[in-house]
Amino acid sequence: MDHIIGTDRNQLQFLSLDQMVPKDSWARVIDLFVDILPLEELGFKHARVGKEGRPAYNPSTLLKLYLYGYKHTIRSSRKLAYSCTINVELWWLLHGLRPSFRTIAYFRKENAEAFKSVFRRFVLMLKELELIEGDTVAIDSFKIFAQNNLKHNSNQKR
């Protein structure tokens, strides 16, 4: 009995990226959400194209990458840059662009306040669509140091 074999790697195939990304993919949701945002109003730098020098990446492109990485727990700028080379959904989402890890890191650093307003709008949109109730509060990166030695503990006597 023969084994199951795949297709020949050297065979020329005609595929579109749109066919390779599922219709219910989060990449499509992120693409639609970022396209309706007024990036200049939210405070993103380089929202207007300069007249001199090499043009910057469109902030919407890098925002899409960052939101995709946040959804899929890819936080490191180096891992995001690597994902741009191997992930088909990111090829589709970024139109084949592959920003460097430094570009991603500087974008995150320069637009920290704008990110907060984007996340606020995203939560409001999810509430309007009734995808979330908004009753639960989540805290991210909250550290509590547990210590119960005699100097620091609280009990009924104290």
N, C-alpha and C positions, 0 to 999 in steps of 0.2 A: 504494500500500500504506500502510495506517495504522500509526502508531506504537503501541507498547505504552503504555497509560495506566494510572494507578493509580486508586484509589477516590476518590470525592468527599470532600474534607476536611470538609464541612458535613453529611455523612451521619451520622446517629446510629447507633452500633454498640454492642453489648453485649459487652464483653470483661472477663474477670477477669484480675487480675495473675498468678494462678497459671497460667493458660494461656500467658502471655507469657514465663514463666521456664522454660527447659528442665529436664527431670527430672534431668539429669546436671550441672546447674550447680553451681559452687563456692559460690554463695550458699546453696544448700540444705544443703551440708555445713557451712558456717560456722554457719548457723542451728541445726542439730542439735547441733553441738559446744558452742556457747555456752550453749544451753538446759540442758545437763547439768552445767555448771560451778557449783560452790558459790562464788558471787562474794564473799559476805561473808567466807567462810573464806580466800579468796585475798587479801583486803586491799583490795578496791575500796571507795572512798569513795562515800557516798550509796546504799549497797546497802539501807539501811533508809530508809523514808520518814519525813521530819520532820513534826512537827505544825504548824509555823508556816511562813509564807512560801510563795512559789511552789514547787511541786514540781519537783525536778530530773529530768533525763532518767534513765531506767533505765540503769544501767551496762551491762547486757547489750546494749542497743540501740547504744550508742556503741562497745562492744567489737566488735560485729558489723561496724559501719562501718569501724573501724580494721583489722580482719583482712581485710576485703574489699579495702580500699585497699592493704594490704601485699601481698596476692596479685596484684593488678593494677598494682603499682608506682605507686600514687598516694600519695605520702608527705605532700604539703603539705596543711595543714588547709584552706586556701582551695580547693584543687582537690577535696578530699573534699566540702566544702560545695557546690561547684558540681555535682559528680557526683550529689549527692542530688536535684538538680532535673531532671537529664536522663537518668539511667540507670534503666531499668525494673527491673533486678535489685535496685537499691538501694531503689526504691519498694516492692518486694515485701519485701525484707529488713527494712526499717525501718518497715514499716506506714504509709508515706506521710509519716513525720516528716522534717523538714529542719532539722537543727541548724545553728547558725551556725558560722563558722570559729573564733570565739573559744571557743565551747563545746567544740569538738573539740580545740583546742589545750590548754585548761585540763584537760580530761579526761586527755589524754596526759601532761601535766606532773604532775598530782596522783597518778596511778596507775602511775608508772614501775616500782616494785617488783612490783606485782601483775601487770604485763605479763610480766615475766620468768617468774613461776610459771605463767602461762597458756601461754607458749610451751614450757616444760618439759613440761607435761601434754600439749600437742598432739603433741610429738615422741614421748613415751611411748605415746600412743594410736596413732600411725602405726606404731611398732615392734610393738605388740601385734597390729595388723591386718596386719602383714607388708607394709606398703606401702613402708617403707624398711628398710634393713639396719642403719643406724646406725654403719657403719664409717667413713664419710667425715666429715671435720671441715671446716666452712666458716667462714671468718672474714670478717665484713662490716666495711667501713670501715677497713681496715688500710692505712696509708700507709707506703710505704718511699721514702725520698729517695735516689736513686742519684747518687753523686758519685765520680768517679775521678780526682781531681787527684793530684799527686805527694805531697802531705801526708797524704792519707787512704787511699791504695790499699794493698792487701796483696799481696805477691808472695812468691816462693820465697826471695829474699834476706832479706827482713824477717822 
